[in-house]
Amino acid sequence: MAPLTKSIWMWAEACQSLDRAERMHRRFFEPGGTGEHVWEPPVDIVETARELLIEIALPGVDPRSAKVSFASGTLLIAAERRLPQTSEPAVIRRLELPYGRFERRLPLPTGSFELAKSEFVNGCLMIVLRKVAPAWQERHR
């Protein structure tokens, strides 16, 4: 099979992103929701030789409410995006952004990781997980 050109790869990635967004949109507006957790934020994960770089889109989420943990090969991000509060009665004219509690579980690649950094930047939660070499591997360097 011939290697994919950059434009074909970008088109395929764009189509996959649109499919994911549509699935998330359908799930968010299902009657009855999915229990306590009603939406999942979109996530990008990039792996380097030393780290996993994870970016979670969380516009409007209070950084103090976000909880990040990882165990058993899974990263868990949970928080809540609240509806805007008004001082007087209001009519919702459009509601496209998801609100409510969310929980996103991301399976991690095989290996050991430690949290190197977690910070909010431009409405996104940026997480850096540093790869940790097993002790036996460190001894044989």
N, CA, C and O atoms as a GROMACS GRO file, in nm:
protein
  564
    1MET      N    1   0.085  -0.118   0.000
    1MET     CA    2   0.000   0.000   0.000
    1MET      C    3   0.089   0.124   0.000
    1MET      O    4   0.188   0.128   0.072
    2ALA      N    5   0.054   0.223  -0.079
    2ALA     CA    6   0.134   0.346  -0.089
    2ALA      C    7   0.119   0.428   0.038
    2ALA      O    8   0.012   0.429   0.099
    3PRO      N    9   0.225   0.498   0.080
    3PRO     CA   10   0.215   0.582   0.200
    3PRO      C   11   0.116   0.696   0.177
    3PRO      O   12   0.102   0.747   0.066
    4LEU      N   13   0.049   0.734   0.285
    4LEU     CA   14  -0.048   0.844   0.277
    4LEU      C   15   0.024   0.977   0.263
    4LEU      O   16   0.124   1.003   0.330
    5THR      N   17  -0.028   1.061   0.176
    5THR     CA   18   0.027   1.195   0.166
    5THR      C   19  -0.024   1.276   0.284
    5THR      O   20  -0.121   1.239   0.350
    6LYS      N   21   0.041   1.387   0.309
    6LYS     CA   22   0.003   1.471   0.423
    6LYS      C   23  -0.140   1.521   0.409
    6LYS      O   24  -0.213   1.524   0.508
    7SER      N   25  -0.182   1.560   0.290
    7SER     CA   26  -0.318   1.612   0.273
    7SER      C   27  -0.422   1.502   0.295
    7SER      O   28  -0.527   1.528   0.354
    8ILE      N   29  -0.396   1.380   0.250
    8ILE     CA   30  -0.490   1.269   0.273
    8ILE      C   31  -0.496   1.238   0.422
    8ILE      O   32  -0.605   1.216   0.476
    9TRP      N   33  -0.383   1.237   0.489
    9TRP     CA   34  -0.380   1.210   0.633
    9TRP      C   35  -0.458   1.318   0.708
    9TRP      O   36  -0.537   1.287   0.798
   10MET      N   37  -0.437   1.446   0.670
   10MET     CA   38  -0.508   1.556   0.738
   10MET      C   39  -0.659   1.545   0.714
   10MET      O   40  -0.738   1.569   0.806
   11TRP      N   41  -0.700   1.509   0.593
   11TRP     CA   42  -0.842   1.494   0.563
   11TRP      C   43  -0.901   1.381   0.647
   11TRP      O   44  -1.010   1.396   0.703
   12ALA      N   45  -0.832   1.270   0.657
   12ALA     CA   46  -0.880   1.157   0.737
   12ALA      C   47  -0.892   1.195   0.884
   12ALA      O   48  -0.990   1.160   0.950
   13GLU      N   49  -0.793   1.268   0.935
   13GLU     CA   50  -0.799   1.315   1.075
   13GLU      C   51  -0.916   1.409   1.097
   13GLU      O   52  -0.985   1.400   1.198
   14ALA      N   53  -0.940   1.499   1.002
   14ALA     CA   54  -1.052   1.593   1.012
   14ALA      C   55  -1.185   1.519   1.013
   14ALA      O   56  -1.274   1.552   1.092
   15CYS      N   57  -1.200   1.419   0.928
   15CYS     CA   58  -1.324   1.340   0.924
   15CYS      C   59  -1.345   1.264   1.055
   15CYS      O   60  -1.457   1.259   1.106
   16GLN      N   61  -1.238   1.206   1.108
   16GLN     CA   62  -1.249   1.136   1.236
   16GLN      C   63  -1.287   1.232   1.348
   16GLN      O   64  -1.368   1.197   1.434
   17SER      N   65  -1.231   1.351   1.348
   17SER     CA   66  -1.266   1.451   1.450
   17SER      C   67  -1.412   1.490   1.440
   17SER      O   68  -1.480   1.502   1.542
   18LEU      N   69  -1.461   1.511   1.319
   18LEU     CA   70  -1.602   1.543   1.300
   18LEU      C   71  -1.692   1.430   1.348
   18LEU      O   72  -1.795   1.455   1.410
   19ASP      N   73  -1.654   1.305   1.319
   19ASP     CA   74  -1.731   1.189   1.366
   19ASP      C   75  -1.736   1.186   1.519
   19ASP      O   76  -1.842   1.162   1.577
   20ARG      N   77  -1.621   1.210   1.584
   20ARG     CA   78  -1.618   1.210   1.731
   20ARG      C   79  -1.705   1.322   1.786
   20ARG      O   80  -1.778   1.301   1.883
   21ALA      N   81  -1.697   1.440   1.725
   21ALA     CA   82  -1.778   1.553   1.772
   21ALA      C   83  -1.926   1.523   1.756
   21ALA      O   84  -2.006   1.556   1.844
   22GLU      N   85  -1.964   1.463   1.646
   22GLU     CA   86  -2.105   1.430   1.625
   22GLU      C   87  -2.154   1.326   1.726
   22GLU      O   88  -2.264   1.338   1.779
   23ARG      N   89  -2.071   1.224   1.754
   23ARG     CA   90  -2.109   1.124   1.855
   23ARG      C   91  -2.127   1.189   1.991
   23ARG      O   92  -2.222   1.159   2.063
   24MET      N   93  -2.033   1.280   2.028
   24MET     CA   94  -2.042   1.349   2.156
   24MET      C   95  -2.168   1.435   2.161
   24MET      O   96  -2.237   1.438   2.262
   25HIS      N   97  -2.197   1.504   2.053
   25HIS     CA   98  -2.316   1.590   2.048
   25HIS      C   99  -2.442   1.506   2.064
   25HIS      O  100  -2.531   1.543   2.140
   26ARG      N  101  -2.452   1.393   1.993
   26ARG     CA  102  -2.569   1.305   2.006
   26ARG      C  103  -2.583   1.253   2.148
   26ARG      O  104  -2.692   1.252   2.203
   27ARG      N  105  -2.472   1.211   2.207
   27ARG     CA  106  -2.476   1.156   2.343
   27ARG      C  107  -2.517   1.262   2.443
   27ARG      O  108  -2.591   1.232   2.538
   28PHE      N  109  -2.470   1.386   2.425
   28PHE     CA  110  -2.504   1.493   2.517
   28PHE      C  111  -2.654   1.522   2.517
   28PHE      O  112  -2.711   1.552   2.621
   29PHE      N  113  -2.717   1.513   2.400
   29PHE     CA  114  -2.857   1.548   2.390
   29PHE      C  115  -2.952   1.428   2.396
   29PHE      O  116  -3.070   1.442   2.365
   30GLU      N  117  -2.902   1.311   2.435
   30GLU     CA  118  -2.990   1.196   2.454
   30GLU      C  119  -3.082   1.221   2.573
   30GLU      O  120  -3.037   1.271   2.676
   31PRO      N  121  -3.211   1.186   2.560
   31PRO     CA  122  -3.301   1.201   2.675
   31PRO      C  123  -3.253   1.117   2.792
   31PRO      O  124  -3.216   1.001   2.776
   32GLY      N  125  -3.254   1.177   2.909
   32GLY     CA  126  -3.213   1.104   3.029
   32GLY      C  127  -3.064   1.103   3.052
   32GLY      O  128  -3.019   1.064   3.159
   33GLY      N  129  -2.985   1.145   2.953
   33GLY     CA  130  -2.840   1.150   2.971
   33GLY      C  131  -2.782   1.012   2.996
   33GLY      O  132  -2.846   0.911   2.965
   34THR      N  133  -2.663   1.008   3.049
   34THR     CA  134  -2.596   0.881   3.077
   34THR      C  135  -2.570   0.868   3.225
   34THR      O  136  -2.466   0.816   3.266
   35GLY      N  137  -2.663   0.913   3.307
   35GLY     CA  138  -2.643   0.905   3.451
   35GLY      C  139  -2.585   1.034   3.503
   35GLY      O  140  -2.621   1.143   3.458
   36GLU      N  141  -2.495   1.022   3.598
   36GLU     CA  142  -2.437   1.139   3.663
   36GLU      C  143  -2.346   1.219   3.570
   36GLU      O  144  -2.338   1.341   3.582
   37HIS      N  145  -2.278   1.153   3.478
   37HIS     CA  146  -2.183   1.219   3.389
   37HIS      C  147  -2.250   1.238   3.254
   37HIS      O  148  -2.289   1.141   3.189
   38VAL      N  149  -2.264   1.363   3.211
   38VAL     CA  150  -2.344   1.389   3.092
   38VAL      C  151  -2.265   1.428   2.968
   38VAL      O  152  -2.324   1.437   2.860
   39TRP      N  153  -2.135   1.450   2.979
   39TRP     CA  154  -2.058   1.484   2.860
   39TRP      C  155  -1.913   1.448   2.879
   39TRP      O  156  -1.867   1.426   2.992
   40GLU      N  157  -1.840   1.441   2.768
   40GLU     CA  158  -1.696   1.414   2.770
   40GLU      C  159  -1.626   1.519   2.686
   40GLU      O  160  -1.662   1.540   2.571
   41PRO      N  161  -1.525   1.585   2.743
   41PRO     CA  162  -1.453   1.686   2.665
   41PRO      C  163  -1.362   1.621   2.562
   41PRO      O  164  -1.315   1.509   2.582
   42PRO      N  165  -1.336   1.691   2.450
   42PRO     CA  166  -1.243   1.638   2.352
   42PRO      C  167  -1.100   1.643   2.404
   42PRO      O  168  -1.064   1.731   2.482
   43VAL      N  169  -1.021   1.547   2.360
   43VAL     CA  170  -0.885   1.530   2.412
   43VAL      C  171  -0.788   1.506   2.297
   43VAL      O  172  -0.820   1.436   2.201
   44ASP      N  173  -0.667   1.564   2.308
   44ASP     CA  174  -0.556   1.532   2.219
   44ASP      C  175  -0.446   1.469   2.304
   44ASP      O  176  -0.418   1.517   2.414
   45ILE      N  177  -0.385   1.362   2.254
   45ILE     CA  178  -0.274   1.298   2.324
   45ILE      C  179  -0.159   1.281   2.225
   45ILE      O  180  -0.176   1.225   2.117
   46VAL      N  181  -0.042   1.332   2.264
   46VAL     CA  182   0.078   1.320   2.182
   46VAL      C  183   0.183   1.251   2.267
   46VAL      O  184   0.205   1.289   2.382
   47GLU      N  185   0.249   1.150   2.211
   47GLU     CA  186   0.352   1.077   2.284
   47GLU      C  187   0.489   1.106   2.226
   47GLU      O  188   0.509   1.100   2.104
   48THR      N  189   0.583   1.139   2.314
   48THR     CA  190   0.722   1.155   2.274
   48THR      C  191   0.800   1.039   2.336
   48THR      O  192   0.742   0.952   2.400
   49ALA      N  193   0.929   1.039   2.318
   49ALA     CA  194   1.012   0.934   2.375
   49ALA      C  195   1.009   0.937   2.528
   49ALA      O  196   1.026   0.834   2.593
   50ARG      N  197   0.987   1.057   2.587
   50ARG     CA  198   0.994   1.071   2.733
   50ARG      C  199   0.862   1.101   2.801
   50ARG      O  200   0.850   1.083   2.923
   51GLU      N  201   0.759   1.147   2.725
   51GLU     CA  202   0.638   1.197   2.790
   51GLU      C  203   0.513   1.168   2.708
   51GLU      O  204   0.518   1.138   2.589
   52LEU      N  205   0.400   1.177   2.779
   52LEU     CA  206   0.269   1.187   2.715
   52LEU      C  207   0.221   1.329   2.739
   52LEU      O  208   0.216   1.375   2.853
   53LEU      N  209   0.185   1.398   2.632
   53LEU     CA  210   0.133   1.534   2.642
   53LEU      C  211  -0.017   1.525   2.615
   53LEU      O  212  -0.058   1.482   2.507
   54ILE      N  213  -0.098   1.566   2.712
   54ILE     CA  214  -0.242   1.550   2.702
   54ILE      C  215  -0.307   1.688   2.715
   54ILE      O  216  -0.278   1.762   2.808
   55GLU      N  217  -0.394   1.720   2.620
   55GLU     CA  218  -0.464   1.848   2.620
   55GLU      C  219  -0.614   1.820   2.617
   55GLU      O  220  -0.664   1.755   2.526
   56ILE      N  221  -0.686   1.871   2.719
   56ILE     CA  222  -0.830   1.848   2.731
   56ILE      C  223  -0.899   1.984   2.720
   56ILE      O  224  -0.870   2.075   2.798
   57ALA      N  225  -0.991   1.999   2.625
   57ALA     CA  226  -1.062   2.125   2.605
   57ALA      C  227  -1.169   2.141   2.713
   57ALA      O  228  -1.266   2.065   2.718
   58LEU      N  229  -1.149   2.241   2.800
   58LEU     CA  230  -1.242   2.264   2.912
   58LEU      C  231  -1.279   2.412   2.924
   58LEU      O  232  -1.260   2.471   3.031
   59PRO      N  233  -1.331   2.474   2.818
   59PRO     CA  234  -1.366   2.615   2.829
   59PRO      C  235  -1.475   2.635   2.933
   59PRO      O  236  -1.574   2.561   2.937
   60GLY      N  237  -1.456   2.735   3.018
   60GLY     CA  238  -1.557   2.766   3.118
   60GLY      C  239  -1.554   2.680   3.242
   60GLY      O  240  -1.637   2.698   3.331
   61VAL      N  241  -1.461   2.586   3.251
   61VAL     CA  242  -1.451   2.500   3.369
   61VAL      C  243  -1.358   2.567   3.469
   61VAL      O  244  -1.247   2.608   3.434
   62ASP      N  245  -1.403   2.577   3.594
   62ASP     CA  246  -1.322   2.634   3.700
   62ASP      C  247  -1.202   2.542   3.725
   62ASP      O  248  -1.222   2.426   3.761
   63PRO      N  249  -1.079   2.590   3.706
   63PRO     CA  250  -0.962   2.505   3.726
   63PRO      C  251  -0.956   2.439   3.863
   63PRO      O  252  -0.902   2.329   3.876
   64ARG      N  253  -1.012   2.504   3.965
   64ARG     CA  254  -1.009   2.445   4.100
   64ARG      C  255  -1.100   2.323   4.112
   64ARG      O  256  -1.084   2.241   4.202
   65SER      N  257  -1.196   2.310   4.020
   65SER     CA  258  -1.288   2.196   4.029
   65SER      C  259  -1.237   2.072   3.956
   65SER      O  260  -1.290   1.963   3.977
   66ALA      N  261  -1.135   2.087   3.873
   66ALA     CA  262  -1.085   1.974   3.794
   66ALA      C  263  -1.002   1.880   3.881
   66ALA      O  264  -0.912   1.924   3.953
   67LYS      N  265  -1.033   1.754   3.874
   67LYS     CA  266  -0.959   1.650   3.946
   67LYS      C  267  -0.892   1.559   3.844
   67LYS      O  268  -0.956   1.509   3.751
   68VAL      N  269  -0.762   1.537   3.863
   68VAL     CA  270  -0.685   1.452   3.773
   68VAL      C  271  -0.620   1.342   3.856
   68VAL      O  272  -0.558   1.368   3.959
   69SER      N  273  -0.637   1.218   3.811
   69SER     CA  274  -0.571   1.106   3.879
   69SER      C  275  -0.542   0.998   3.775
   69SER      O  276  -0.602   0.996   3.668
   70PHE      N  277  -0.449   0.911   3.808
   70PHE     CA  278  -0.427   0.798   3.720
   70PHE      C  279  -0.385   0.678   3.802
   70PHE      O  280  -0.310   0.687   3.898
   71ALA      N  281  -0.438   0.562   3.758
   71ALA     CA  282  -0.410   0.435   3.824
   71ALA      C  283  -0.449   0.323   3.728
   71ALA      O  284  -0.539   0.338   3.645
   72SER      N  285  -0.382   0.213   3.741
   72SER     CA  286  -0.411   0.094   3.660
   72SER      C  287  -0.418   0.124   3.510
   72SER      O  288  -0.504   0.072   3.439
   73GLY      N  289  -0.327   0.208   3.463
   73GLY     CA  290  -0.319   0.235   3.320
   73GLY      C  291  -0.427   0.326   3.264
   73GLY      O  292  -0.448   0.331   3.143
   74THR      N  293  -0.497   0.399   3.353
   74THR     CA  294  -0.603   0.489   3.307
   74THR      C  295  -0.588   0.625   3.371
   74THR      O  296  -0.565   0.637   3.492
   75LEU      N  297  -0.602   0.729   3.290
   75LEU     CA  298  -0.603   0.867   3.339
   75LEU      C  299  -0.749   0.907   3.355
   75LEU      O  300  -0.830   0.883   3.265
   76LEU      N  301  -0.784   0.969   3.468
   76LEU     CA  302  -0.920   1.013   3.494
   76LEU      C  303  -0.922   1.163   3.515
   76LEU      O  304  -0.848   1.216   3.597
   77ILE      N  305  -1.006   1.232   3.438
   77ILE     CA  306  -1.026   1.376   3.453
   77ILE      C  307  -1.174   1.396   3.483
   77ILE      O  308  -1.260   1.346   3.410
   78ALA      N  309  -1.204   1.469   3.590
   78ALA     CA  310  -1.344   1.492   3.628
   78ALA      C  311  -1.359   1.635   3.676
   78ALA      O  312  -1.270   1.690   3.741
   79ALA      N  313  -1.474   1.696   3.645
   79ALA     CA  314  -1.507   1.831   3.691
   79ALA      C  315  -1.651   1.859   3.653
   79ALA      O  316  -1.727   1.769   3.615
   80GLU      N  317  -1.688   1.987   3.662
   80GLU     CA  318  -1.823   2.027   3.625
   80GLU      C  319  -1.817   2.162   3.556
   80GLU      O  320  -1.744   2.251   3.598
   81ARG      N  321  -1.894   2.175   3.451
   81ARG     CA  322  -1.910   2.303   3.382
   81ARG      C  323  -2.049   2.352   3.415
   81ARG      O  324  -2.148   2.289   3.379
   82ARG      N  325  -2.056   2.464   3.484
   82ARG     CA  326  -2.184   2.517   3.530
   82ARG      C  327  -2.243   2.615   3.430
   82ARG      O  328  -2.171   2.683   3.357
   83LEU      N  329  -2.377   2.620   3.428
   83LEU     CA  330  -2.446   2.719   3.346
   83LEU      C  331  -2.415   2.858   3.398
   83LEU      O  332  -2.395   2.877   3.518
   84PRO      N  333  -2.412   2.956   3.310
   84PRO     CA  334  -2.387   3.093   3.356
   84PRO      C  335  -2.500   3.138   3.449
   84PRO      O  336  -2.617   3.111   3.424
   85GLN      N  337  -2.463   3.207   3.555
   85GLN     CA  338  -2.561   3.258   3.651
   85GLN      C  339  -2.596   3.400   3.615
   85GLN      O  340  -2.509   3.482   3.587
   86THR      N  341  -2.725   3.431   3.616
   86THR     CA  342  -2.770   3.566   3.588
   86THR      C  343  -2.839   3.622   3.713
   86THR      O  344  -2.890   3.547   3.795
   87SER      N  345  -2.839   3.752   3.726
   87SER     CA  346  -2.901   3.815   3.842
   87SER      C  347  -3.050   3.838   3.821
   87SER      O  348  -3.119   3.882   3.913
   88GLU      N  349  -3.100   3.809   3.702
   88GLU     CA  350  -3.242   3.826   3.674
   88GLU      C  351  -3.288   3.711   3.586
   88GLU      O  352  -3.205   3.642   3.527
   89PRO      N  353  -3.419   3.689   3.575
   89PRO     CA  354  -3.469   3.580   3.488
   89PRO      C  355  -3.418   3.596   3.345
   89PRO      O  356  -3.405   3.708   3.295
   90ALA      N  357  -3.389   3.485   3.280
   90ALA     CA  358  -3.334   3.490   3.145
   90ALA      C  359  -3.397   3.379   3.060
   90ALA      O  360  -3.446   3.280   3.113
   91VAL      N  361  -3.393   3.398   2.930
   91VAL     CA  362  -3.440   3.299   2.834
   91VAL      C  363  -3.318   3.245   2.760
   91VAL      O  364  -3.236   3.322   2.711
   92ILE      N  365  -3.306   3.115   2.754
   92ILE     CA  366  -3.196   3.054   2.679
   92ILE      C  367  -3.231   3.059   2.532
   92ILE      O  368  -3.329   3.000   2.489
   93ARG      N  369  -3.151   3.130   2.454
   93ARG     CA  370  -3.173   3.143   2.310
   93ARG      C  371  -3.098   3.037   2.231
   93ARG      O  372  -3.140   2.996   2.122
   94ARG      N  373  -2.987   2.993   2.286
   94ARG     CA  374  -2.908   2.888   2.222
   94ARG      C  375  -2.822   2.824   2.330
   94ARG      O  376  -2.769   2.893   2.417
   95LEU      N  377  -2.809   2.692   2.324
   95LEU     CA  378  -2.726   2.620   2.421
   95LEU      C  379  -2.653   2.510   2.346
   95LEU      O  380  -2.705   2.399   2.329
   96GLU      N  381  -2.532   2.539   2.300
   96GLU     CA  382  -2.454   2.444   2.222
   96GLU      C  383  -2.338   2.385   2.302
   96GLU      O  384  -2.296   2.272   2.275
   97LEU      N  385  -2.288   2.459   2.399
   97LEU     CA  386  -2.178   2.407   2.479
   97LEU      C  387  -2.232   2.313   2.586
   97LEU      O  388  -2.335   2.343   2.647
   98PRO      N  389  -2.167   2.200   2.609
   98PRO     CA  390  -2.216   2.108   2.711
   98PRO      C  391  -2.193   2.162   2.852
   98PRO      O  392  -2.091   2.226   2.879
   99TYR      N  393  -2.287   2.135   2.939
   99TYR     CA  394  -2.278   2.175   3.079
   99TYR      C  395  -2.305   2.055   3.166
   99TYR      O  396  -2.361   1.955   3.120
  100GLY      N  397  -2.265   2.065   3.291
  100GLY     CA  398  -2.288   1.958   3.387
  100GLY      C  399  -2.158   1.888   3.423
  100GLY      O  400  -2.049   1.929   3.382
  101ARG      N  401  -2.173   1.783   3.500
  101ARG     CA  402  -2.057   1.706   3.545
  101ARG      C  403  -2.006   1.620   3.430
  101ARG      O  404  -2.083   1.564   3.352
  102PHE      N  405  -1.874   1.611   3.422
  102PHE     CA  406  -1.814   1.520   3.324
  102PHE      C  407  -1.707   1.436   3.391
  102PHE      O  408  -1.653   1.471   3.496
  103GLU      N  409  -1.680   1.327   3.327
  103GLU     CA  410  -1.571   1.239   3.369
  103GLU      C  411  -1.517   1.178   3.242
  103GLU      O  412  -1.591   1.119   3.163
  104ARG      N  413  -1.388   1.190   3.223
  104ARG     CA  414  -1.325   1.135   3.103
  104ARG      C  415  -1.216   1.039   3.147
  104ARG      O  416  -1.123   1.077   3.219
  105ARG      N  417  -1.226   0.914   3.103
  105ARG     CA  418  -1.126   0.811   3.132
  105ARG      C  419  -1.048   0.784   3.004
  105ARG      O  420  -1.106   0.754   2.899
  106LEU      N  421  -0.915   0.794   3.015
  106LEU     CA  422  -0.829   0.773   2.900
  106LEU      C  423  -0.733   0.658   2.928
  106LEU      O  424  -0.652   0.667   3.020
  107PRO      N  425  -0.742   0.552   2.851
  107PRO     CA  426  -0.644   0.444   2.869
  107PRO      C  427  -0.506   0.493   2.828
  107PRO      O  428  -0.491   0.559   2.724
  108LEU      N  429  -0.406   0.462   2.908
  108LEU     CA  430  -0.269   0.503   2.880
  108LEU      C  431  -0.193   0.389   2.813
  108LEU      O  432  -0.228   0.272   2.831
  109PRO      N  433  -0.090   0.422   2.736
  109PRO     CA  434  -0.007   0.316   2.678
  109PRO      C  435   0.059   0.234   2.790
  109PRO      O  436   0.066   0.278   2.905
  110THR      N  437   0.105   0.118   2.755
  110THR     CA  438   0.175   0.034   2.851
  110THR      C  439   0.297   0.106   2.904
  110THR      O  440   0.368   0.172   2.829
  111GLY      N  441   0.320   0.093   3.034
  111GLY     CA  442   0.436   0.157   3.095
  111GLY      C  443   0.400   0.224   3.226
  111GLY      O  444   0.285   0.220   3.269
  112SER      N  445   0.499   0.285   3.288
  112SER     CA  446   0.478   0.357   3.413
  112SER      C  447   0.494   0.506   3.386
  112SER      O  448   0.579   0.549   3.309
  113PHE      N  449   0.410   0.584   3.454
  113PHE     CA  450   0.411   0.730   3.434
  113PHE      C  451   0.403   0.800   3.568
  113PHE      O  452   0.353   0.745   3.666
  114GLU      N  453   0.454   0.923   3.570
  114GLU     CA  454   0.436   1.009   3.686
  114GLU      C  455   0.389   1.145   3.635
  114GLU      O  456   0.426   1.188   3.526
  115LEU      N  457   0.306   1.211   3.714
  115LEU     CA  458   0.254   1.341   3.677
  115LEU      C  459   0.366   1.444   3.685
  115LEU      O  460   0.418   1.470   3.794
  116ALA      N  461   0.403   1.502   3.572
  116ALA     CA  462   0.509   1.603   3.569
  116ALA      C  463   0.451   1.743   3.578
  116ALA      O  464   0.511   1.831   3.640
  117LYS      N  465   0.334   1.764   3.517
  117LYS     CA  466   0.274   1.898   3.517
  117LYS      C  467   0.126   1.887   3.485
  117LYS      O  468   0.084   1.802   3.406
  118SER      N  469   0.047   1.975   3.547
  118SER     CA  470  -0.095   1.986   3.519
  118SER      C  471  -0.133   2.133   3.537
  118SER      O  472  -0.125   2.186   3.648
  119GLU      N  473  -0.174   2.198   3.427
  119GLU     CA  474  -0.209   2.340   3.436
  119GLU      C  475  -0.312   2.376   3.331
  119GLU      O  476  -0.322   2.311   3.227
  120PHE      N  477  -0.389   2.482   3.359
  120PHE     CA  478  -0.486   2.533   3.263
  120PHE      C  479  -0.418   2.640   3.176
  120PHE      O  480  -0.354   2.731   3.228
  121VAL      N  481  -0.434   2.627   3.044
  121VAL     CA  482  -0.379   2.723   2.949
  121VAL      C  483  -0.485   2.748   2.842
  121VAL      O  484  -0.525   2.656   2.770
  122ASN      N  485  -0.531   2.872   2.830
  122ASN     CA  486  -0.626   2.911   2.726
  122ASN      C  487  -0.750   2.821   2.720
  122ASN      O  488  -0.793   2.781   2.612
  123GLY      N  489  -0.807   2.789   2.836
  123GLY     CA  490  -0.928   2.708   2.839
  123GLY      C  491  -0.906   2.559   2.822
  123GLY      O  492  -1.002   2.484   2.809
  124CYS      N  493  -0.781   2.516   2.823
  124CYS     CA  494  -0.750   2.374   2.811
  124CYS      C  495  -0.669   2.329   2.931
  124CYS      O  496  -0.584   2.403   2.982
  125LEU      N  497  -0.695   2.208   2.976
  125LEU     CA  498  -0.614   2.147   3.081
  125LEU      C  499  -0.499   2.075   3.013
  125LEU      O  500  -0.520   1.983   2.934
  126MET      N  501  -0.378   2.118   3.044
  126MET     CA  502  -0.258   2.059   2.986
  126MET      C  503  -0.195   1.968   3.091
  126MET      O  504  -0.161   2.012   3.201
  127ILE      N  505  -0.180   1.841   3.057
  127ILE     CA  506  -0.122   1.743   3.149
  127ILE      C  507   0.001   1.683   3.082
  127ILE      O  508  -0.002   1.646   2.965
  128VAL      N  509   0.109   1.674   3.158
  128VAL     CA  510   0.230   1.608   3.108
  128VAL      C  511   0.258   1.492   3.202
  128VAL      O  512   0.278   1.510   3.322
  129LEU      N  513   0.258   1.372   3.146
  129LEU     CA  514   0.295   1.251   3.221
  129LEU      C  515   0.433   1.208   3.174
  129LEU      O  516   0.453   1.179   3.056
  130ARG      N  517   0.526   1.203   3.266
  130ARG     CA  518   0.663   1.162   3.234
  130ARG      C  519   0.671   1.009   3.240
  130ARG      O  520   0.619   0.946   3.333
  131LYS      N  521   0.735   0.951   3.140
  131LYS     CA  522   0.756   0.805   3.140
  131LYS      C  523   0.861   0.772   3.245
  131LYS      O  524   0.964   0.838   3.254
  132VAL      N  525   0.834   0.669   3.322
  132VAL     CA  526   0.925   0.625   3.427
  132VAL      C  527   0.978   0.488   3.388
  132VAL      O  528   0.901   0.394   3.368
  133ALA      N  529   1.109   0.477   3.378
  133ALA     CA  530   1.170   0.349   3.342
  133ALA      C  531   1.166   0.256   3.463
  133ALA      O  532   1.185   0.300   3.576
  134PRO      N  533   1.141   0.127   3.440
  134PRO     CA  534   1.145   0.031   3.551
  134PRO      C  535   1.283   0.031   3.617
  134PRO      O  536   1.383   0.061   3.552
  135ALA      N  537   1.288  -0.002   3.745
  135ALA     CA  538   1.412   0.000   3.821
  135ALA      C  539   1.520  -0.089   3.757
  135ALA      O  540   1.637  -0.050   3.752
  136TRP      N  541   1.481  -0.205   3.709
  136TRP     CA  542   1.581  -0.296   3.651
  136TRP      C  543   1.643  -0.234   3.526
  136TRP      O  544   1.761  -0.256   3.497
  137GLN      N  545   1.564  -0.156   3.451
  137GLN     CA  546   1.615  -0.092   3.331
  137GLN      C  547   1.714   0.019   3.365
  137GLN      O  548   1.815   0.036   3.296
  138GLU      N  549   1.685   0.094   3.470
  138GLU     CA  550   1.774   0.201   3.516
  138GLU      C  551   1.909   0.146   3.561
  138GLU      O  552   2.013   0.207   3.536
  139ARG      N  553   1.907   0.030   3.627
  139ARG     CA  554   2.032  -0.030   3.677
  139ARG      C  555   2.123  -0.078   3.564
  139ARG      O  556   2.244  -0.090   3.583
  140HIS      N  557   2.066  -0.105   3.447
  140HIS     CA  558   2.144  -0.160   3.336
  140HIS      C  559   2.181  -0.054   3.233
  140HIS      O  560   2.213  -0.089   3.119
  141ARG      N  561   2.179   0.071   3.268
  141ARG     CA  562   2.219   0.177   3.174
  141ARG      C  563   2.365   0.204   3.185
  141ARG      O  564   2.417   0.290   3.114
   0.00000   0.00000   0.00000
